[in-house]
Amino acid sequence: MSRLSEKLPLHLLLVRPTKFLSQKLVRLSLSTLHLCKSLARAIASKTLAFFTMDDLFSSSAIEDDLWDIDSRYRFRPQRRLLGDDYDDGADNSIDKVYLVPYRWWKESQRDHDDETGGVLYSVSVNDDTDSEIVLDLKKVDSGKSNKAKEGFSGREYALLPEALWLRALKRHYDLNAAEKDIGSLYGAGDSLQDVFPIQIRLFVLWETNSLVVKVSQKDNVHNSYKRARNIFGSESEPLSIWDFSGQTTQFFFYDRINMSKDTPAQLGKEILLELQVYGFSDAPRGRDERNGEMAIQSKVEDPFCSGFFKMNGSTDRVDCFLNLTNSSRSGGSYQGAGSLGLTGLLNLGNTCFMNSSIQCLVHTTKLVDYFLGDYQKEINYDNPLGMKGELALAFGDLLRRLWAPGVRPVAPRLFKKKLADFAPQFSGYNQHDSQEFLAFLLDGLHEDLNRVKCKPYIEAKDVEGHPDEEVAEEYWKNHLARNDSIVVDACQGQYRSTLVCPLCKKVSVTFDPFMYLSLPLPSTTMRTMTLTVVSTDGTTLPAVYNVIVPNSGRLTDLIDALSTQCSLRDDETLLVAEVVINAIKSILNWLEPSGAIALIRDEDKVVAYRLPKDSEKSPLVVFKHQQVENYGITPKRKTFGIPLVARLSDTSNGSDIRKGFLKILSPFLMPNEDGLYNYDEGAGNSGKEDSEMEDATSPTVLDAGAGSDGGRLDETQLDTDFQFYRGPEFSEIEMNEPVLVSGSIKELEVIVLWSDKMIETYDTCLLSSLPEVFKPQRSINRTQDSVSLYKCLEAFLKEEPLGPEDMWYCPSCKNPRQAIKKLDLWRLPEILVIHLKRFSYGRYFKNKLETYVNFPVDDLDFSTFIAHKNSQLSNRYMLYAISNHYGGLGGGHYTATVHHGNGMWVEFDDDKVFPISKDRIKTSAAYVLFYRRVPDV
C-alpha cells in the first residue's frame, strides 16, 4: 500500500473504493464489499463516524449507491473537503476528533443523552525516550467499563467527534451564560484553553489485541509535542480513555479486513492521523510555531465592547470576548466559546429569506443539541414522503458548520440544493416567504427523521359524547403513532376545532396538531365596505355608506352594520343586491343568509334598497333603464344607471307600475329655472371615485336636500315620456291592463325606455354613480397603530364562519355548509413559532401591513388562552429569535435577530453579524417569532 493510503481517511478506503482502483490502493472483491456493507451498518448503529459523521456508513451512502463518490471528498489527509458547498477560502478542516478531559465532557451531559457506543480503554504509557511517547490501548470489557463509569480515581480522557465536542462546548457556554459568569464565559484567565493539534501514528498489535498510538517529536511542532508529553506522560495515576468517536472500532475493523485478505505485508502498518486537544491547562498561549500565528485575546469589561473588529466580512461592534487570529485558519488557535453560533450565511442570490429562518432554527437549543448528537441513527431512509435523509443530513451538516469555531461566513449551496429537491418551488433564485420556507423545512426534516418506519392505518372512532380530555388524548396518541420525530417533540402542539352547522346546529369537535400559529393582525380581521343605499319611497337620493365588518363575517353582519349606519326604521328592511353592468346580478338576501362576506369582492358594486317591511310578500319589480342610441344605421338600446326596485300589489296594472317608478325617480328630478338647488354641484362632488372616503359614521349623500319640495316639479307638470316593457321578452306594458307575476319568486323585470327629453329632465349622472365595495388608496401610506400580540391571539381564537372554499359537509344535513368555526389551544409545544400574517393578497393587488406588534420578550403567558387547564406543563414562554422582513412585497429583505445568552442579542443580516440592544429588537418588521417554554415562576 502506498504512503498516500496511510494518510487517507478510513471511510475513503472502505466505502468508496472505485476511485482508488486505478491507483492500486485497494483491491476488494465484490463479496468482500458485501461483507463490509453488513459489518459497516452494524458498526454504524453503535458508533459515531470519525471523519464524516453525515455520510460514513449511513444507509443511504452504502445501500443506495456503494460505488458513488461524493464530489465533496478529495484526496487530502486528515481533512474533509466540501467542494462548492463551502465558501472559497473558508476553513474546511471539520469533523475532527477531539481529546478532552472526561470530567469536562461528563459535566456537559444531560440525563436524556445516550452514551452508547463509547468504548473504554486502559492505557499504558511508555515515555522513556524524549523523542517519542507510546500509548498501548487495551479495551475494557463492557462489565468493567460500566463500573468505571461509576467512579475512577486516575486520569480519564475522552475522544469526541467534532459535533459532540461542539455540543459540550455550547452547553458549558450556556451554563456559564445562565450563571452570568463572564470570566468563565468568555475565556478570561486560564478558564478558556486553546485547541491545538497533535499528529499521532497508530496501528493494531494483534498479539496483545491492543491499539498502539505513537506521538513522535518528528511529526509535531515543538510546543505541541511538549504539551502532549505533559498530558500523556507516565505518572503514578492510571490513565483511561473513552472513545465516543467510533474511530478505534473502525480502525480495528479495517485492520481485520487486511488480515482476511492474507496480506501480511499490510499488517502493522502505521496510519498518520491528526488529533485535536482541548481542555488541558498545561500550555501557555502565544505563537503557534507551525502556522506562525499569534493568538490575540480581545478583552473588554462591559458586555458591549468598545472596540471594533471584522466579523463575517463586516467591521462591526461585537459584544463578546474572542480570541482572534491574523489568519482564517484555525489549526493553531481557538477563537473561544463566545464566538460559537456567530457565523453568518452568504446570500446566494435572493436567499435572505432562507438565511433568516435557518439562523432562527440553528439557535433553537433543542435542535442544536439534537443535530450535534448522533441524529443519523434516527434517519428514516424508507419514508416515501421524505428525502431518504438527504435533507436532514444537509441541515445537520450546515448547523454544525455554523456552530464550529470561527467567523468565516458559510455558503449553504448544498443545503439549498437538497431543499429544492424536496420542495421544487425553492429552486432558482427568486425571493420567497421565510415563513413558507420554514414550514416546508420543518416538514421535510420531520419526514426524514420520522421514527415511525411503517405508518399504521388508524380508523377514526366515534367519540361523540366522550369528555374532551379523553378525546384529545386519543387523537394525540393516533398522531404520534404515525408521526414521531424531533420536530414533533419540539415544535408541535394541539388545538381543539369546533364546527357548528348554521342550520341544524350539529356540533363537531376534532383535535388537530399544529406546527406554528398564524395570527392575523387586527387590521386584517376587519373589513371596510362601501355600499350605496337607495330609498324606494321617493324621499331621498341614494347615499353612500362605509361600514366596518369582520373580514370573516356573514351577510347578516353586513346588513346589521348597514342598518345602523343608515338609521333604518323599524318598519323598513334592506334588500342587498350585486349590480353588474347596470343590472342586478344577484339578490344576496335570497342566497344563504349566513353566507360569508368574503363572497363579496372589493371590485364588486353593491346596492341596498330600503323597502317597507310589511310588503315583503308582495311582488318585487326591478326597473332597468335604457335609452336608444342612433349611432349607425340601426338604432340600439343601451342600459345605464342603477336599477331601481319597488314592491307592488298582486293586482297592479301598467299605470300602477308607471306611478311607482315615477315616485322612486322623483329625487333625481332636475330643478326648473327657478329651482333652489344646484344639482350639478352635487353630482360633481359625488362623482369623484378616487376621493378620500368619508367617516364611516356619516353617509355621503349624492345631492343634499334633494328630497325637499323646493324647486320640485309636480308629476302633472311633466310630460312623462317613458315607455315600459316587460323583460326580457321586451313586450310593451299597457297602462290599463293588469300585469301578472308568476313563479315561485315573485319578481318582475321592467325595462324603462327613456326619451331624450327625460334624459334632460332627470339627473342621470346621479343615477349612474355607483362606487366599488373597496377601492384601495395606493398613494396614501397610512400609519398603523400598535397592537398587542395578545390581541392577535384573541383574533385568532375568535369564532368565525368558514370561507366559501372551505365548506364543511354536515353529517346531519347531508349538505356542505359554511359552518361556524372556533379554535382553542389545547396542548402547547416546547418551541412555539408564531407567524404574524403581514401579507394580504387580493385579486388585483397585494399589500403588506406595517403594524407594530408589541410582543412580550421575557414572559409570554398563555395561561388565559389555553383550554386544557389540567396540563402540568408551563404555559409561559421566552422569546429567543425573530425573523424580520423589511421593505415591501417587491424589494423586501429578511434578517434574523437571535438571543445569544447572557442577555445578548445578535442581528444576522446574511453574512454580517453584529450585536443589537434588547430595546431595539421590537420593530414593525417582526414577521416570525420563536419562543421557548420556561418554567412557571
Protein Blocks (a to p, Z undefined) as FASTA:
>chain_A
ZZklmmgcfklmmmmmmlmmmnomaccdfklmmmmmmmmmmmmmmmccfklmmlgopakl
mmmommbccfkbccdehiacehjmbcehiafbghiacdddfklmmmmpcfklcfehiacd
dddddfkbfkbccdddddddfklmmmmmnocfbdcdddddfklmmmmmmmmmmmmmmnop
aklmnopajlbccdddddddddddfknopacddddfklpcfklmmmmmmmmpccfbdcdd
ddfkommmmmmmmmmmmmmnopaklgopacddddddehiakbccdddfklopacdddddf
bfbdfbdcdeehiacdddbdddddfbfbfklbcebjklgopaccddebhplmmmmmmmmm
mmgfklmmmmmmcfklmpcfklmkbnnhmmmmmmmmmmmmmmpgcjbdcdfkkmmmmmmm
mmmmlgcjddcdfklmmmmmmmmmmmmmomblbdcddddddfehiafklmmmmmmmmmmm
moccfklmmmpccdddddddfklopacddddddfbdcdddfklmpccdddddddfkhpac
cddddddddfklcfklmmmmmmmmnopafkbccdddddeehiafbdfklmcfkbcfklpc
fkbccddddddfklmmpccdddddddddfehjbdcdddedjdddddddfkbcfklmmmmm
mmmmmmmpccdfkbcbdfklmmmmmmmmkbccddfkbccdfbghklpmghpacfklpccd
bdddddfkopacdfkbccddedjbdcddddddddfklmmmpcfklmmgccdfbdcdfkbc
cddddddfklmmmmmmpccdddfklcccdfklopacddddddddfbdcfbdcddddfbcc
dfkbccddfbdcdddfklccfklmpmblmbcbdcbdcdfbdcddedjfklgccdddddee
jhiacddehjaccdddfklmpcfkbmbdcddddddZZ
